[in-house]
């Protein structure tokens, strides 16, 4: 099992990115060097004792030498609203890194990152650490849901955008960009990585299968304990059982799974 630690981390910076999305940078010298792309941390916040459960957040970026660990989050409830009010110097209790991350692309592969909305934050570290330039296909309902576009563009990567309403990039679905890219037929050993809404992930799996490929997909489910004890975050995966499937915990066996493992309902 991969190493994980519990650490008291100080907030360095906590700022609004766009709309309801924010970024918090933490001092985490013990956890930051251990994080693999696609993993998450479980956060316990101060002055919120009546909410006993930690909150899971995908790791957006790290600087192991500097001990920085960055998280992007959306203000949608009491916990994230409280997080948005915390000032630099506030101490958070972190547990991580947790979960199974993405398999690092090999130099002979062509990585293709497909991200929808918050999935941009969960896949950025993979694109940044890739040994070869990645194709990064970013999508959202509108321009307000396209995250970290400039950060992706600063990488040695080819970035294409799609929005449902056409307010930025191509009008349409980000999976249409994937279909067109694969249809070119000139990519060397393409490897697809995806994180986003379930409908998008299902489409990515279908497109990968039609192209004779298997994608790695990150399934975002509510993770209460983060360590596999509560079984609140289970998903169905194919298995050698009478039913043909079994439950897997996204916090331990995931959140990253092979697209040919997923059982879609």
GUTORDREN-111691 format. One record per atom (N, C-alpha, C): y, x, z. Coordinates in steps of 0.02 Angstrom, whole numbers, plus 50000, padded with zeros to 5 digits. Layout:
N
YXZ/...
END
This chain:
265
499405004350000/500005000050000/500625004450000/501135002549960/501735006449955/502095006750022/502435012250033/502795013150096/503385008450101/503475005550160/504055001450173/504335003250242/504965001950252/505295003650315/505754998050337/505904998050402/506424993750429/507004998250447/507604996150427/508175000550435/508814996650449/509224999350494/509884996650506/510354999550453/510654995150412/511064997450356/511764994750363/512244999150352/512954997250356/513214995150287/513614989950286/513934987850224/514484992750205/514444995450145/514984999650119/515514995550083/515274990650044/515724986750004/515404979949992/515794974749991/515544967949980/516084964349940/515934963049876/516464960449833/516194955149786/516644950949762/516474945749714/516454948849644/515924947349607/515864949749539/516184944849490/515934938649491/516194933449447/515914926749471/516314921649467/516094915149489/515834915349561/515224913049571/514914913049637/514494919249650/514494923949604/514074929949611/514464935649646/514114939049691/514424944549729/513954950549729/514234956249748/513834962349754/513974965549822/513454967549857/513534971149920/513184977949913/513554983149932/513284989949932/513154992050004/512544994750017/512334996350084/512165003650091/512265006350150/512015012950168/511295012250190/510835014650149/510125013750164/509745020050145/509865025550180/509555031950161/508795032050167/508515027550209/507785027450217/507435023350164/507745017850142/507425013250095/507605014750023/508225016450010/508465017449941/508025022149900/507795027849927/507385032349886/506695029649870/506485024449905/505805021749896/505765016049845/506335013349826/506345007249786/506125008649714/505665004449690/505475004449619/505784998349587/505964998749523/506254992949489/505834986649496/506154981149513/505804974849521/505614973249593/505684978049639/505534976649709/506134973249743/506024970849804/506544967449840/506584969849912/507114967949946/507184969250018/507274962650053/507064962450117/507144956550159/507694958050209/508194953750211/508804955150248/508894950250307/509024953150365/509204949150424/509934950350437/510324945050439/511044945650446/511274944450517/511824947550537/512074946550606/512424939850613/512464937550675/512834931450692/512564925250656/511914925350643/511594919650611/510914918650644/510924919150711/510294919350749/509894912850744/510234907150731/509874900850726/509464900350662/509604904850615/509184905350554/508744911450563/508134910350586/507714915950607/507394919750549/507344916550492/507004919750436/507474924550399/507184930150377/507564934650335/507654931550266/508084934750225/508214932350158/508034937850108/507644935950056/507444940950007/507974941849952/508094947949933/508564949449878/508264954949835/508254953849769/508054959149723/508544964949729/508284971049723/508714976949725/509004977849655/509664977649651/510004978549587/510034985849566/510234990249612/510314997249595/510255001449658/510095007849649/510065012549705/510335019249684/510555023049733/510725030149724/510365033849780/509755036249768/509355039349821/509705045249854/510075049349815/510405055149844/510965053149891/511315047849873/511875045449914/511655040449967/511035038049961/510785033050009/511045026149998/511315024749937/511595018149924/511065013349896/511075007249920/510655001949894/511104995849881/511074993249820/511524987849800/511134981449785/511424975949805/511124969249795/511654964849762/511444960949714/511864955649685/511594949049711/512034944649734/511814938249760/512294932749738/512054926649740/512454920849722/512554916549784/513174914549796/513324910349854/513104903249839/512554901149871/512284894449858/512114890649922/512134893849979/511964890550042/512284894050101/512074892050160/512374894650222/512284902250227/511684904750213/511554911850222/511964916150175/511974914550111/512354918550063/513104917550073/513314911650094/514024910650110/514234915050168/513794915650217/513934920050274/513954927350252/513474929250210/513454936150185/514104937950150/514394933250113/515004934650075/515604935950120/515564934050184/516124935050230/516084941750267/515514945250262/515424951250302/515824957150275/516124960850320/516584966250302/516224973050302/516514977950269/516254984850272/516184987150344/515624990450359/515484992650426/515024988050464/514924981850439/514454977250470/513734979650460/513334978850511/512644981250509/512164975550489/511744976950440/511214972450420/510534975650435/510044971550450/509364974050462/508954972950399/508724978450368/508354978150306/507624979850316/507184976350281/506474978050278/506304978950205/506014984650187/505844985750117/505684993050102/505564994450039/505544989649984/504884985749986/504914979549962/504344975049966/504134972749896/503494970949890/503244968149829/503034973249777/502724970649724/502514974649667/503064974449614/503304980349594/503824980649544/503554981349474/504004982749427/503814983749357/503464990449348/503014990649300/502694996949280/503205001049240/503365007149260/503865010949223/503655011949150/504125010949104/503955012149034/503805019549022/503345020848976/503165027648958/503595030048900/503675036548891/504105039148837/503905036748768/503265035248758/503035033148692/503115025648681/503385022048730/503485014848724/504205013148708/504315007048683/504985004348674/505074998548723/505444999648777/505524994248826/506014988948801/505824982748813/506254977048797/506354973048861/506974972748884/507144969048944/507424962248924/507124956848949/507364950048936/507564947149003/508204945649011/508464943449076/508894937249068/508784932549112/509184926449112/509534925549178/510194924849177/510574923649238/510474929249289/510254927349350/510164932149404/509644937449386/509214935949337/508714940849316/509024947249290/509664947049270/510004953149248/510024958249305/510134955849366/510164960449424/509484963249440/508954959349432/508284961449450/507974966349399/508274966849340/508004971149287/508444977149271/509044977449300/509504982849283/509224989749299/508924990449358/508674996949380/508124999449332/507724994849307/507204996749258/507524999649196/508034996349170/508364998749109/508705005449122/509005006249181/509355012449196/508885018349203/508295017149231/507825022549243/507345023749185/507385019749133/506925020449077/506995027349044/506445030749029/506475037348998/506705037048925/506695031248895/506925030248826/507395024348825/507865023948778/508325018348775/507965011648770/508205006848807/507905000248808/508324995348767/507984990348740/508324984548712/508424979648769/509044977748782/509194973348839/509474966748812/509084961448818/509274954848794/509464950648854/510104949048860/510364945648919/510584938548900/510394933648940/510564926748925/510804922948986/511124917348973/511364912949026/511594906348997/511724901649041/511964895149017/512654895748985/513074899949015/513744901148989/513944908349005/514544910248984/514784917048996/514804918649071/514924913549113/514954914649185/514284916649214/513734915149179/513064916749204/512784923149175/513174926549133/512964933149107/513204938449156/512734941649189/512904946449241/512844953649217/513284957949242/513224965149235/513214967549162/513534963849119/513514965549048/513814972449036/514374973949066/514694980449055/514264986049084/513934984649140/513494989749170/512904991249123/512614986149093/512074987249045/512334991048984/512934989448962/513214992748902/513355000048915/513465001948977/513585008948993/512955013148992/512375009848990/511745013448984/511635015348911/511175019948900/510985021648832/510495016448807/510765010348795/510335004648779/510685000348726/510294996448691/510564991648644/510574984848679/511174982048687/511264975948724/511444970248677/511084964648682/511224958648645/511284952848693/511734948248678/511894942748724/511774935948690/511594931148732/511514924248708/511704919448764/512054914148747/512224908948796/512064902148766/511864897548810/511694890848787/512274887448752/512884888648778/513474885148750/513864889348700/513634895548687/513984899748639/514634902748663/514764902448729/515394905148755/515414912748754/514844915948747/514824923248738/514174925048703/514214929648656/513624931648619/513374926148573/512734926448557/512414921448512/512364914748547/512484909448511/512364902748538/511624901248534/511284900048589/510574898648588/510234901948647/509574902448643/509164905048697/509054912548689/509014915948745/508894923148743/508204924648714/507734920048721/507074921148693/507084921148616/507584917948586/507654918248514/507814925448491/508204928948532/508344936048518/507704940148521/507274938448569/506644942048575/506204940848514/506154934648492/505754933148433/505994936948372/506644937248362/506924940648305/506804948248309/506864950948369/506774958048377/506044960048362/505574956248387/504874957748374/504684956548301/505014951648270/504854950048200/505044955748153/505484960148174/505674965748131/505074970348116/504634971048166/504024974848156/504114982348154/504694984848175/504814992048171/504854995348240/504674991848293/504714994748360/504064998348376/504125004148406/503535008048425/503285005848494/502675003248497/502365001348560/502834997348605/503064991548583/503524987648625/503194985448691/503574985948745/503354983548810/503904978948837/503734972748851/504214967648871/504224966948947/504834966748974/504934965449045/505424959649051/505284954849095/505704948849098/505804946349168/506394943549180/506544940149243/507064934849228/506944928849252/507414923349239/507094916749257/507374911249231/507094904549246/506374903849221/506004899349253/505294898549236/505204896849163/505624892449136/505564890649066/505634896649020/506094901049036/506184907148997/505574911649002/505304912449062/504724916749072/504114914049034/504034907449035/503484904448999/503544905848924/504154905248898/504274906648827/504154914048811/504364918448855/504244925648845/503504926948841/503114923948886/502394924948884/502084922448819/502314916748795/502054914048732/502224918648674/502844920948671/503064925348616/502684931848618/502584934648678/502214940848685/501504939948660/501184934448679/500484933148659/500444932548583/500914929048553/500904928248480/500994934848444/501294939748478/501404946348448/500854951248468/500344948848503/499804953248525/499994957748583/500494955548623/500744959448679/500654955848744/500734959448799/500744956448866/501384958648899/501784953848922/502414955348956/502294955949031/502754959449064/502784959349136/503354954749156/503204949749198/503694944649217/503774944549292/504394943649314/504544943249385/504644935949404/504214933449447/504234926449468/504644925849532/505194922249528/505654921649584/505484915249623/505164916049681/504994910449723/505254911649794/505334906149831/505564906749900/505064910849941/505304916149971/504884920550011/505114920250083/504724916950125/504934915950194/504834922050238/504224924850238/504084930550281/504154937150245/504024937250180/504104943250140/503534948150144/503044946850188/502494951650197/501814948450188/501784942550161/501144939450145/500814935450199/501154934250254/500834930750310/500874923150307/501414920550277/501534913350282/501264909350223/501124912550167/500854909250107/501314903750081/501964904450091/502434899450066/502644900849994/502504906849969/502764908749903/502214909449852/501654905949861/501084906849816/501214903849747/500914906949697/500914904449629/500194904549604/500044900749553/499374900749524/499314906349472/498764910149477/498614915249428/497884914449406/497734916649347/497054916149321/496584920449363/495984917849376/495514921449418/494804919149401/494314923249420/493604921749408/493364917249464/493574910949462/493374905949511/493144899749473/492804895149506/492594889049471/493164885249438/493754885449469/494334882049441/494674886149386/494524892549384/494834896849334/495494899849356/495684898349418/496314901049444/496264901849519/496744905449547/496794906249620/497524907049637/497674906949701/498364907949723/498514915349734/499114917449717/499354924249731/500034923749765/500144928249812/500784928249849/501294932449811/501864929449793/502354933149754/502664938849794/502634938449860/502944943749901/502494949849908/501844949149895/501374954649904/501044956449838/500704951649806/500394952949741/500914953049685/501494950449696/502054950249649/502664953549682/503264952149660/503444946649615/503294947849541/503104954049522/502974955449452/502234954349437/502094950249386/501424948949363/501394950049287/500784950849261/500684950949189/500744943749163/501044942949105/501144936249079/500474932749064/499944936649050/499304933449037/498934931549101/499234933049159/498954930849223/499214923949243/499804922149218/500144916249243/499804909749223/499784905049269/499554898249256/500164893749258/500374891249201/500994887249198/500834879949206/501224876449246/501134869349257/501784865749240/
END
